[in-house]
Each structure stands twice: as C-alpha cells, then as structure tokens.
C-alpha cells in the first residue's frame, strides 16, 4: 500500500476503535469521582470492551504515526518531528495506562473499599482529561506546524487543527467527551489523505 492509503486506513481504524473505547468508558463511568460507586457492578462490561479494543487502537495509531512521518520525507523538521513523535507516544501511553486502571477497577468490582474505588476512578479521569487530551493537543499542534511550514496540507486543515488543539488544551478538564475530538480530527485527516491518494493514482498510471 502507498503511504497515503496506509495512513488513511490506519487513521480510520484507530479513530473508530478509539471512539468506541471513549464511549464505552464514558457510558460506564461517571464524569466525576463523587457519589456512589455502585455503577461498577452493573457497567463493568463496557470497560472490559474498552480494555480489549484499546491495544488494537494503539497499534493502528502507531502505524498512523509511522506512515504520516514517512510521508513527510525530506520536508521533515527534526525539532517539530521529535515533538510530534514524542507527544503521540505519550498520548498512547496515557490512554493505555488509563484503560488498564479502568479494567482493574472493573475486575475488582464492589469487593474493593470505596476509598480505593474513588482513587482509581480519579486516576482514570485525570489521566484521560488532564494528560491525554493535552498530549493529543501537542501532537496536533506540532503536525499542523510542519504542514504550515511545508505546505503539504491545505490551510483550512492547519487552521482546523490549531483550533481543535486549542479546544483540547483549554477544555480538556471539563469533560471526557473532549477526548473524542481527537479521533474525529484523525478521521478528517485520513479522509483527506485517502482522497488525495485516489486522485493521484490515476495520474501516476497515465504517466507509465
């Protein structure tokens, strides 16, 4: 597969799986750690689904990072490429950690005391909303800066990327739903890459 097609496919797979993960965790877990913890017993199935899907979403995201970086070629800026790669890996690590803690929370159920349950839930929410969304925002900002400097992507996508990253950076603490903005952005990028690959392929064949 050509790099644009591979990036688009990996991005779509990641986005779909990650949205399912976010929806599963958000539907099972309250927005804050205050209140009853009885929800764990009745909604642990959603968290288990999220824990099973997250590794595959991570694999697809790693592929997406690799092929996008490969597509930059000699246009790659080492400084921003390092930030782009590092923030992407940190984002993935935070999501893996949060999902693992949530899976452990679901596995123990109501057998664990309330204080431990609240602590684990606070860790999951804080990791997703405080750290995960910020790393996703840095990922988008660094990639948008590379696009702006090289002209590899249209200006409207650069502006959209900066706006989405700013929203995640500022509003990440407000709700877990903000986390879902990142996979939606990945779908937009993947769709553009796939469209470009579709237009490029007939032209390449006609020159042979």
C-alpha positions as CSV (number, residue, x, y, z in Angstrom):
1,X,0.0,0.0,0.0
2,X,1.2,3.5,-0.7
3,X,1.9,5.7,2.2
4,X,-1.2,8.0,1.9
5,X,-3.5,5.0,1.7
6,X,-1.8,3.2,4.6
7,X,-2.0,6.4,6.7
8,X,-5.7,6.8,5.9
9,X,-6.6,3.2,6.6
10,X,-4.6,3.2,9.9
11,X,-6.1,6.5,11.0
12,X,-9.7,5.4,10.3
13,X,-9.1,2.1,12.2
14,X,-7.7,4.0,15.2
15,X,-10.4,6.6,15.2
16,X,-13.3,4.1,15.1
17,X,-11.8,1.9,17.8
18,X,-10.8,4.8,20.0
19,X,-14.2,6.4,19.7
20,X,-15.7,3.0,20.8
21,X,-13.3,2.9,23.7
22,X,-14.2,6.5,24.8
23,X,-17.9,5.8,24.5
24,X,-17.6,2.6,26.5
25,X,-15.7,4.1,29.3
26,X,-17.8,7.3,29.4
27,X,-21.0,5.4,29.4
28,X,-19.8,3.2,32.2
29,X,-18.0,5.8,34.4
30,X,-19.5,8.9,35.9
31,X,-17.9,12.3,34.9
32,X,-16.6,12.8,38.5
33,X,-15.4,10.6,41.3
34,X,-18.1,12.0,43.7
35,X,-21.0,9.9,44.7
36,X,-21.8,6.2,44.7
37,X,-19.6,3.5,43.2
38,X,-22.4,1.0,42.7
39,X,-22.1,1.6,38.9
40,X,-19.0,-0.6,38.8
41,X,-21.0,-3.8,39.3
42,X,-23.6,-3.1,36.6
43,X,-21.5,-1.5,34.0
44,X,-18.2,-3.3,34.1
45,X,-18.9,-4.9,30.7
46,X,-18.3,-1.6,28.8
47,X,-15.0,-1.1,30.5
48,X,-13.9,-4.7,29.6
49,X,-14.8,-4.0,25.9
50,X,-12.7,-0.8,26.0
51,X,-9.8,-2.7,27.5
52,X,-10.0,-5.3,24.8
53,X,-10.1,-2.8,21.9
54,X,-7.6,-0.3,23.2
55,X,-4.4,-2.4,22.2
56,X,-5.7,-2.6,18.6
57,X,-6.4,1.1,18.5
58,X,-2.9,1.7,19.8
59,X,-1.4,-0.5,17.1
60,X,-3.3,1.4,14.4
61,X,-2.2,4.7,15.9
62,X,1.4,3.7,15.8
63,X,1.0,2.8,12.2
64,X,-0.7,6.1,11.5
65,X,2.2,8.0,13.1
66,X,4.8,6.0,11.2
67,X,3.3,6.4,7.7
68,X,2.5,10.1,8.3
69,X,6.1,10.7,9.3
70,X,7.3,8.7,6.4
71,X,5.2,10.9,4.1
72,X,6.9,14.0,5.2
73,X,10.1,12.7,3.6
74,X,12.9,15.3,3.3
75,X,10.4,18.1,4.4
76,X,10.6,16.7,7.9
77,X,11.6,19.3,10.5
78,X,13.6,17.5,13.2
79,X,12.5,19.7,16.0
80,X,8.8,19.5,15.4
81,X,9.0,15.9,14.2
82,X,10.5,15.0,17.6
83,X,7.7,16.8,19.4
84,X,5.2,15.1,17.0
85,X,6.5,11.6,17.7
86,X,7.1,12.1,21.4
87,X,3.6,13.6,22.1
88,X,2.0,10.8,20.1
89,X,3.7,8.1,22.1
90,X,2.9,9.9,25.4
91,X,-0.7,10.2,24.4
92,X,-0.8,6.5,23.6
93,X,0.9,5.6,26.9
94,X,-1.6,7.7,28.9
95,X,-4.5,6.0,27.2
96,X,-3.1,2.5,27.8
97,X,-2.5,3.4,31.4
98,X,-6.0,4.8,32.0
99,X,-7.6,1.9,30.3
100,X,-5.6,-0.6,32.3
101,X,-6.6,1.1,35.6
102,X,-10.2,1.1,34.4
103,X,-10.0,-2.6,33.6
104,X,-8.6,-3.3,37.0
105,X,-11.4,-1.3,38.6
106,X,-14.0,-3.3,36.7
107,X,-12.3,-6.6,37.6
108,X,-12.3,-5.9,41.4
109,X,-15.9,-4.7,41.3
110,X,-17.5,-3.8,44.6
111,X,-15.1,-6.1,46.5
112,X,-12.8,-3.1,46.9
113,X,-13.4,-0.5,49.5
114,X,-15.0,2.8,48.4
115,X,-11.8,4.9,49.0
116,X,-9.8,2.7,46.7
117,X,-12.5,2.8,44.1
118,X,-12.7,6.6,44.2
119,X,-8.9,6.8,44.0
120,X,-8.7,4.5,40.9
121,X,-11.6,6.4,39.2
122,X,-9.9,9.7,39.9
123,X,-6.7,8.4,38.3
124,X,-8.6,7.2,35.2
125,X,-10.4,10.5,34.8
126,X,-7.3,12.6,35.5
127,X,-5.2,10.7,33.1
128,X,-7.7,11.0,30.2
129,X,-8.8,14.6,30.7
130,X,-5.7,16.2,32.1
131,X,-2.8,14.4,30.4
132,X,-4.2,12.5,27.4
133,X,-6.0,15.5,25.9
134,X,-3.0,17.7,26.3
135,X,-0.7,15.3,24.6
136,X,-3.2,14.9,21.8
137,X,-3.2,18.7,21.5
138,X,0.6,18.9,21.3
139,X,0.5,16.2,18.7
140,X,-1.9,18.2,16.6
141,X,0.0,21.5,17.1
142,X,3.4,20.0,16.1
143,X,1.9,18.3,13.0
144,X,0.0,21.4,12.0
145,X,3.2,23.5,12.3
146,X,5.0,21.1,10.0
147,X,2.1,21.3,7.5
148,X,2.1,25.1,7.6
149,X,5.9,25.3,7.0
150,X,6.0,22.8,4.2
151,X,2.6,23.4,2.6
152,X,1.9,19.7,2.5
153,X,-1.7,20.2,3.7
154,X,-4.3,22.9,2.9
155,X,-4.5,25.9,5.1
156,X,-8.0,25.2,6.2
157,X,-6.8,21.9,7.7
158,X,-4.0,23.7,9.5
159,X,-6.4,26.2,11.0
160,X,-8.9,23.5,12.0
161,X,-6.0,21.5,13.6
162,X,-4.9,24.5,15.6
163,X,-8.5,25.3,16.7
164,X,-9.1,21.7,17.8
165,X,-5.8,21.5,19.6
166,X,-6.6,24.8,21.5
167,X,-10.0,23.5,22.5
168,X,-8.5,20.3,23.8
169,X,-5.8,22.2,25.7
170,X,-8.3,24.6,27.3
171,X,-11.4,22.4,27.8
172,X,-9.7,19.1,28.5
173,X,-10.6,19.2,32.2
174,X,-14.3,19.9,31.6
175,X,-15.5,16.6,30.1
176,X,-14.2,13.2,28.9
177,X,-16.2,13.9,25.7
178,X,-13.4,16.4,24.7
179,X,-11.2,13.4,24.2
180,X,-13.4,12.2,21.3
181,X,-12.4,15.3,19.3
182,X,-9.0,13.8,18.6
183,X,-10.2,10.7,16.8
184,X,-12.7,12.8,14.8
185,X,-9.8,15.0,13.7
186,X,-7.8,11.9,12.7
187,X,-10.8,10.8,10.5
188,X,-10.8,14.2,8.8
189,X,-7.0,13.9,8.1
190,X,-7.4,10.3,6.9
191,X,-10.2,11.2,4.6
192,X,-8.2,14.0,3.0
193,X,-5.2,11.6,2.6
194,X,-7.4,9.0,1.1
195,X,-9.0,11.5,-1.3
196,X,-5.6,12.7,-2.4
197,X,-4.4,9.2,-2.9
198,X,-7.4,8.4,-5.1
199,X,-6.8,11.4,-7.3
200,X,-3.1,10.7,-7.5
201,X,-3.3,7.1,-8.5
202,X,-4.9,7.5,-12.0
203,X,-2.4,10.3,-12.8
204,X,0.5,8.0,-11.9
205,X,-0.8,5.2,-14.0
206,X,-1.3,7.5,-17.0
207,X,2.3,8.5,-17.0
208,X,3.5,4.9,-17.3
